[in-house]
Amino acid sequence: MKFSKKFLIGLVGVLILLMVVFFPYMKAEILTAKHGEEFRGLETQTQMMDLADYHKVIQYSDSSAEVYYVHKNKGGCVIQFEKDEDQNWRITYWKMIWSHYGSANEFYWPYYK
């Protein structure tokens, strides 16, 4: 079976597009499976949030992490953590990405809602 050059270029283009679109989701799912328990409940450190319905680990290293917390029908936020001298995760930054009440309306990739 022989494919034309145009078909192969199109196929490669579609595969690259699929990788760009789905890679962040696959990465977040893998990181969440490996490290998700470390961040369960830590969103309450903001002293403004209840426990999230779920969370996804977006970035992770031995000393820092970025986690996306989702409160269904209420809102979602991204929280950055760093380990302190006792090796506990502490919030260094957090930002509301979307809110059911309209107080936040930003876009974050990968998108979870």
RAZISUL-V162475 format. One record per helix or strand of 2 or more residues. SS is the DSSP state (hx for helix, st for strand). FROM is the first residue (numbers start at 0). LEN is the number of residues. Records with the same first field share a line. If there is no record, write none. Layout:
SS = FROM-LEN + FROM-LEN
This chain:
hx = 4-35 + 41-5
st = 53-7 + 63-8 + 74-9 + 88-11
